Amino acid sequence: MTESPRERYRAQVREEIKRHAWEQIAAAGVPALSLNAIAKQVGMSGPALYRYFASRDELITALIRDAYRSIADAVQTVRGQGFAMLAHVIRDWARSDPQRYFLIYGTPVPGYHAPADTTALSHEVMAVLIEACAEMPDAEVPSPFDEHLETHREWAGDSAVSAGALHRALAFWTRLHGVLSLELAGHFAGMKFDPDLLMAEELTALSFS
């Protein structure tokens, strides 16, 4: 269905509002996000802006959806190419816009509760990761955590892969985000080592775990 001129204008204004929101977040973090300040930047009154986003939380939700959609699309481009390629794509995505990364994988926004559909978007990323980890062989003897995951796998949706594959996916996820969170927050800056080599070592360790 073709959009009307009014619908196109509304979509353009919403995108402009989100652009200014990202600029605010980059400058002072999510807690400082102000719809009134954004309204001034786009040349409208506060009440007028609320016709596009009814609340600050609604704007944050739109930003979160965009961020998840972006990373989900990124990982789809390397689907089937192994978990190492996934790691590099996710890392490149995160480093291209650290504030976007921290919005969805950093400290939760105080007082904000994301709607269920944002969780569904995050599951798209995990599904690709689980699929990649399922291609690797399981250990001959299941670990205690493997056995635990047999009855605690709701987070993986309807995936029928082994508990060992789920374990590898979680190990990948925690190691990747551990390195990324520290790197993007600048904690490696004074340590004078190469984060690329650290990431490579982590991926090598995962491939033999």
Backbone hydrogen bonds in HBPLUS format (Angstrom, degrees):
<---DONOR---> <-ACCEPTOR-->    atom                        ^
c    i                          cat <-CA-CA->   ^        H-A-AA   ^      H-
h    n   atom  resd res      DA  || num        DHA   H-A  angle D-A-AA Bond
n    s   type  num  typ     dist DA aas  dist angle  dist       angle   num
A0007-GLU N   A0004-SER O   3.04 MM   3  5.13 115.5  2.47  99.3 114.7     1
A0008-ARG N   A0004-SER O   2.93 MM   4  6.26 160.0  1.97 158.3 164.3     2
A0009-TYR N   A0005-PRO O   2.94 MM   4  6.10 157.2  1.99 145.7 152.0     3
A0010-ARG N   A0006-ARG O   2.91 MM   4  6.12 159.0  1.95 146.6 152.6     4
A0011-ALA N   A0007-GLU O   2.95 MM   4  6.17 159.5  1.99 148.4 153.6     5
A0012-GLN N   A0008-ARG O   2.96 MM   4  6.20 154.6  2.02 146.9 153.8     6
A0013-VAL N   A0009-TYR O   2.93 MM   4  6.22 159.8  1.98 154.3 159.1     7
A0014-ARG N   A0010-ARG O   2.97 MM   4  6.19 161.0  2.01 150.8 156.1     8
A0015-GLU N   A0011-ALA O   3.02 MM   4  6.25 156.3  2.08 145.8 151.9     9
A0016-GLU N   A0012-GLN O   2.98 MM   4  6.27 151.6  2.06 145.1 153.1    10
A0017-ILE N   A0013-VAL O   2.88 MM   4  6.17 158.1  1.93 153.2 159.0    11
A0018-LYS N   A0014-ARG O   2.95 MM   4  6.23 158.8  2.00 148.5 154.2    12
A0019-ARG N   A0015-GLU O   2.93 MM   4  6.16 150.0  2.02 144.0 152.3    13
A0020-HIS N   A0016-GLU O   3.09 MM   4  6.40 161.5  2.13 151.3 154.7    14
A0021-ALA N   A0017-ILE O   2.92 MM   4  6.18 147.7  2.03 144.5 154.7    15
A0022-TRP N   A0018-LYS O   2.93 MM   4  6.22 157.3  1.98 152.2 156.3    16
A0023-GLU N   A0019-ARG O   3.11 MM   4  6.43 152.2  2.19 143.7 151.5    17
A0024-GLN N   A0020-HIS O   2.95 MM   4  6.26 154.6  2.02 148.3 154.6    18
A0025-ILE N   A0021-ALA O   2.91 MM   4  6.19 162.3  1.94 153.2 158.1    19
A0026-ALA N   A0022-TRP O   2.87 MM   4  6.07 157.8  1.92 149.3 155.1    20
A0027-ALA N   A0023-GLU O   3.07 MM   4  6.25 143.1  2.22 139.7 149.3    21
A0027-ALA N   A0024-GLN O   3.09 MM   3  5.11 122.2  2.44  94.1 108.9    22
A0028-ALA N   A0024-GLN O   2.85 MM   4  6.03 160.3  1.89 160.1 164.7    23
A0029-GLY N   A0025-ILE O   2.76 MM   4  4.17 146.1  1.87 120.3 125.6    24
A0032-ALA N   A0029-GLY O   3.22 MM   3  5.80 146.4  2.33 112.6 121.0    25
A0033-LEU N   A0030-VAL O   2.89 MM   3  5.29 169.0  1.91 124.4 127.0    26
A0038-ILE N   A0034-SER O   3.12 MM   4  6.39 156.5  2.17 144.3 150.8    27
A0039-ALA N   A0035-LEU O   2.85 MM   4  6.05 153.5  1.92 147.0 154.6    28
A0040-LYS N   A0036-ASN O   3.20 MM   4  6.50 153.3  2.28 144.6 149.6    29
A0041-GLN N   A0037-ALA O   3.17 MM   4  6.51 152.4  2.25 142.8 150.3    30
A0041-GLN N   A0038-ILE O   3.00 MM   3  5.00 113.4  2.46  94.5 111.0    31
A0042-VAL N   A0038-ILE O   3.01 MM   4  6.34 147.4  2.12 154.2 162.7    32
A0044-MET N   A0039-ALA O   2.88 MM   5  5.15 177.5  1.88 149.3 149.5    33
A0043-GLY N   A0040-LYS O   3.21 MM   3  5.00 153.9  2.28  96.0 103.7    34
A0049-LEU N   A0045-SER O   3.10 MM   4  6.45 151.9  2.18 151.2 158.4    35
A0049-LEU N   A0046-GLY O   3.08 MM   3  5.26 119.6  2.46 101.1 115.6    36
A0050-TYR N   A0046-GLY O   3.23 MM   4  6.58 145.7  2.36 148.8 158.3    37
A0051-ARG N   A0048-ALA O   3.09 MM   3  5.55 159.3  2.13 109.2 115.6    38
A0052-TYR N   A0049-LEU O   2.83 MM   3  5.50 160.0  1.87 119.9 126.6    39
A0053-PHE N   A0049-LEU O   3.18 MM   4  6.55 156.2  2.24 149.1 156.4    40
A0059-LEU N   A0055-SER O   3.19 MM   4  6.55 150.4  2.28 143.5 150.9    41
A0060-ILE N   A0056-ARG O   2.92 MM   4  6.26 161.6  1.95 153.4 158.6    42
A0061-THR N   A0057-ASP O   2.85 MM   4  6.06 158.6  1.90 148.5 154.4    43
A0062-ALA N   A0058-GLU O   3.07 MM   4  6.31 151.8  2.15 139.9 146.8    44
A0063-LEU N   A0059-LEU O   3.02 MM   4  6.36 154.1  2.09 150.6 157.6    45
A0064-ILE N   A0060-ILE O   2.88 MM   4  6.16 157.2  1.93 153.3 160.0    46
A0065-ARG N   A0061-THR O   2.87 MM   4  6.09 162.3  1.90 152.5 157.1    47
A0066-ASP N   A0062-ALA O   3.04 MM   4  6.21 159.4  2.08 143.5 149.1    48
A0067-ALA N   A0063-LEU O   2.93 MM   4  6.17 155.0  1.99 146.2 153.3    49
A0068-TYR N   A0064-ILE O   2.90 MM   4  6.15 168.5  1.91 158.3 160.4    50
A0069-ARG N   A0065-ARG O   2.86 MM   4  5.96 158.8  1.90 149.1 155.9    51
A0070-SER N   A0066-ASP O   2.92 MM   4  6.05 151.1  2.01 142.8 150.6    52
A0071-ILE N   A0067-ALA O   3.04 MM   4  6.38 164.0  2.07 154.3 157.0    53
A0072-ALA N   A0068-TYR O   2.86 MM   4  5.94 157.9  1.91 149.1 156.1    54
A0073-ASP N   A0069-ARG O   2.97 MM   4  6.08 155.8  2.03 142.8 149.0    55
A0074-ALA N   A0070-SER O   3.00 MM   4  6.23 149.2  2.10 141.1 150.2    56
A0075-VAL N   A0071-ILE O   2.99 MM   4  6.26 163.4  2.01 154.0 155.8    57
A0076-GLN N   A0072-ALA O   3.15 MM   4  6.28 145.0  2.28 140.2 149.7    58
A0077-THR N   A0074-ALA O   3.15 MM   3  5.50 141.4  2.30 103.8 113.9    59
A0078-VAL N   A0075-VAL O   3.17 MM   3  5.60 153.8  2.24 108.8 116.0    60
A0079-ARG N   A0076-GLN O   3.31 MM   3  4.97 170.5  2.32 102.4 103.1    61
A0081-GLN N   A0078-VAL O   3.03 MM   3  5.50 152.1  2.11 143.3 140.4    62
A0086-LEU N   A0082-GLY O   3.27 MM   4  6.59 153.5  2.35 141.8 149.6    63
A0087-ALA N   A0083-PHE O   2.93 MM   4  6.17 152.1  2.01 144.2 151.0    64
A0088-HIS N   A0084-ALA O   3.14 MM   4  6.48 157.5  2.19 148.8 153.6    65
A0089-VAL N   A0085-MET O   2.99 MM   4  6.24 158.2  2.04 150.2 156.2    66
A0090-ILE N   A0086-LEU O   2.90 MM   4  6.09 168.2  1.92 157.2 160.1    67
A0091-ARG N   A0087-ALA O   2.90 MM   4  6.03 158.2  1.95 147.2 153.9    68
A0092-ASP N   A0088-HIS O   2.88 MM   4  6.01 161.2  1.92 145.4 150.9    69
A0093-TRP N   A0089-VAL O   2.90 MM   4  6.07 157.5  1.95 146.4 153.2    70
A0094-ALA N   A0090-ILE O   2.90 MM   4  6.11 159.2  1.95 148.1 153.5    71
A0095-ARG N   A0091-ARG O   2.89 MM   4  6.08 166.5  1.91 155.2 158.6    72
A0096-SER N   A0092-ASP O   3.01 MM   4  6.08 136.3  2.21 140.9 151.5    73
A0097-ASP N   A0094-ALA O   3.22 MM   3  5.64 148.8  2.33 107.1 115.2    74
A0100-ARG N   A0097-ASP O   3.09 MM   3  5.51 124.7  2.41 110.2 123.3    75
A0101-TYR N   A0097-ASP O   3.19 MM   4  6.57 155.8  2.26 150.7 158.0    76
A0102-PHE N   A0098-PRO O   2.86 MM   4  6.16 164.4  1.89 156.7 159.9    77
A0103-LEU N   A0099-GLN O   2.97 MM   4  6.10 140.3  2.14 140.1 150.3    78
A0104-ILE N   A0101-TYR O   3.21 MM   3  5.75 132.2  2.45 108.3 118.4    79
A0105-TYR N   A0101-TYR O   2.87 MM   4  5.93 149.9  1.96 154.0 164.0    80
A0106-GLY N   A0102-PHE O   2.80 MM   4  4.15 134.1  2.01 117.9 119.6    81
A0112-TYR N   A0109-VAL O   3.08 MM   3  5.50 164.5  2.11 136.6 137.0    82
A0118-THR N   A0115-PRO O   3.18 MM   3  5.95 151.5  2.27 119.5 126.1    83
A0119-THR N   A0116-ALA O   3.03 MM   3  5.34 127.4  2.32 105.2 118.3    84
A0120-ALA N   A0116-ALA O   3.25 MM   4  6.68 149.8  2.35 146.7 155.3    85
A0121-LEU N   A0117-ASP O   3.19 MM   4  6.47 147.4  2.30 138.5 145.8    86
A0122-SER N   A0118-THR O   3.14 MM   4  6.48 153.3  2.21 143.4 150.0    87
A0123-HIS N   A0119-THR O   3.05 MM   4  6.34 142.1  2.19 144.5 154.9    88
A0124-GLU N   A0121-LEU O   3.07 MM   3  5.36 140.8  2.23 103.0 113.7    89
A0125-VAL N   A0122-SER O   3.18 MM   3  5.52 127.7  2.47 103.6 114.9    90
A0126-MET N   A0122-SER O   3.30 MM   4  6.69 163.2  2.33 148.0 152.0    91
A0127-ALA N   A0123-HIS O   2.83 MM   4  5.92 151.6  1.91 147.3 154.6    92
A0128-VAL N   A0124-GLU O   3.40 MM   4  6.64 153.8  2.48 139.9 144.6    93
A0129-LEU N   A0125-VAL O   3.19 MM   4  6.52 157.1  2.25 147.7 154.3    94
A0130-ILE N   A0126-MET O   2.81 MM   4  6.05 164.4  1.84 157.9 161.4    95
A0131-GLU N   A0127-ALA O   3.03 MM   4  6.15 157.4  2.08 142.3 148.7    96
A0132-ALA N   A0128-VAL O   3.09 MM   4  6.35 151.5  2.17 143.3 150.3    97
A0133-CYS N   A0129-LEU O   2.96 MM   4  6.26 157.9  2.01 153.4 159.5    98
A0134-ALA N   A0130-ILE O   2.91 MM   4  6.07 135.9  2.11 145.4 157.1    99
A0135-GLU N   A0132-ALA O   3.28 MM   3  5.63 154.6  2.35 104.7 111.9   100
A0136-MET N   A0133-CYS O   3.24 MM   3  5.60 162.0  2.28 108.3 113.7   101
A0146-ASP N   A0143-SER O   3.02 MM   3  5.01 118.0  2.42  96.4 112.1   102
A0147-GLU N   A0143-SER O   3.07 MM   4  6.45 161.6  2.10 157.6 161.2   103
A0148-HIS N   A0144-PRO O   2.96 MM   4  6.21 147.1  2.07 139.0 148.7   104
A0149-LEU N   A0145-PHE O   2.90 MM   4  6.13 151.5  1.98 147.8 154.5   105
A0150-GLU N   A0147-GLU O   3.26 MM   3  5.32 141.5  2.42  96.3 106.8   106
A0151-THR N   A0148-HIS O   3.24 MM   3  5.98 150.2  2.33 115.0 120.9   107
A0152-HIS N   A0149-LEU O   3.16 MM   3  4.57 158.4  2.20  92.4  99.0   108
A0156-ALA N   A0153-ARG O   2.99 MM   3  5.53 157.3  2.04 115.1 122.2   109
A0157-GLY N   A0154-GLU O   3.06 MM   3  5.57 161.0  2.09 121.5 122.3   110
A0165-ALA N   A0162-SER O   3.15 MM   3  5.26 123.2  2.49  96.0 109.0   111
A0166-LEU N   A0162-SER O   3.20 MM   4  6.62 154.1  2.27 144.2 151.1   112
A0167-HIS N   A0163-ALA O   2.88 MM   4  6.13 151.8  1.96 146.3 154.4   113
A0168-ARG N   A0164-GLY O   2.96 MM   4  6.27 157.3  2.02 146.9 152.3   114
A0169-ALA N   A0165-ALA O   2.93 MM   4  6.18 153.1  2.01 144.9 152.7   115
A0170-LEU N   A0166-LEU O   2.96 MM   4  6.25 157.5  2.01 149.5 154.7   116
A0171-ALA N   A0167-HIS O   2.89 MM   4  6.14 156.7  1.95 150.0 157.1   117
A0172-PHE N   A0168-ARG O   2.84 MM   4  6.01 161.3  1.87 149.8 154.9   118
A0173-TRP N   A0169-ALA O   2.90 MM   4  6.07 162.6  1.93 145.5 150.7   119
A0174-THR N   A0170-LEU O   2.91 MM   4  6.08 168.1  1.92 153.6 155.7   120
A0175-ARG N   A0171-ALA O   3.03 MM   4  6.07 162.2  2.06 147.2 152.6   121
A0176-LEU N   A0172-PHE O   2.83 MM   4  5.86 166.5  1.85 155.2 159.8   122
A0177-HIS N   A0173-TRP O   3.04 MM   4  6.07 169.3  2.05 146.2 149.7   123
A0178-GLY N   A0174-THR O   2.88 MM   4  5.79 138.7  2.05 132.9 144.7   124
A0179-VAL N   A0175-ARG O   3.05 MM   4  6.25 166.3  2.07 151.8 153.4   125
A0180-LEU N   A0176-LEU O   2.90 MM   4  6.11 170.5  1.91 153.7 157.0   126
A0181-SER N   A0177-HIS O   2.87 MM   4  5.67 165.2  1.89 138.9 143.8   127
A0182-LEU N   A0178-GLY O   3.31 MM   4  6.36 163.9  2.34 141.7 145.9   128
A0183-GLU N   A0179-VAL O   2.86 MM   4  5.98 160.9  1.89 153.4 159.8   129
A0184-LEU N   A0180-LEU O   2.80 MM   4  5.89 177.4  1.81 161.0 161.9   130
A0185-ALA N   A0181-SER O   3.11 MM   4  6.03 142.8  2.26 135.2 144.6   131
A0187-HIS N   A0182-LEU O   2.96 MM   5  5.26 145.0  2.08 164.9 162.2   132
A0186-GLY N   A0183-GLU O   3.08 MM   3  5.30 157.1  2.13 106.0 112.8   133
A0189-ALA N   A0186-GLY O   3.21 MM   3  5.35 154.4  2.28 104.5 112.2   134
A0191-MET N   A0188-PHE O   2.97 MM   3  5.21 155.1  2.03 111.9 120.0   135
A0197-LEU N   A0194-ASP O   3.10 MM   3  5.53 126.7  2.40 108.7 120.2   136
A0198-LEU N   A0194-ASP O   3.29 MM   4  6.70 153.9  2.36 146.1 153.6   137
A0199-MET N   A0195-PRO O   2.91 MM   4  6.15 162.3  1.94 151.6 155.2   138
A0200-ALA N   A0196-ASP O   3.00 MM   4  6.23 157.1  2.05 144.0 150.6   139
A0201-GLU N   A0197-LEU O   2.95 MM   4  6.18 155.7  2.01 147.5 153.5   140
A0202-GLU N   A0198-LEU O   2.99 MM   4  6.27 156.2  2.04 150.4 156.9   141
A0203-LEU N   A0199-MET O   2.99 MM   4  6.27 159.5  2.04 153.0 157.9   142
A0204-THR N   A0200-ALA O   2.96 MM   4  6.19 153.5  2.03 145.9 153.5   143
A0205-ALA N   A0201-GLU O   2.92 MM   4  6.14 160.9  1.96 150.2 155.1   144
A0206-LEU N   A0202-GLU O   2.98 MM   4  6.23 154.8  2.04 145.8 152.7   145
A0207-SER N   A0203-LEU O   3.00 MM   4  6.19 147.5  2.11 142.2 150.7   146
A0208-PHE N   A0205-ALA O   3.24 MM   3  5.44 145.6  2.37 100.9 110.4   147
A0209-SER N   A0206-LEU O   3.19 MM   3  5.03 157.1  2.25  98.6 105.6   148
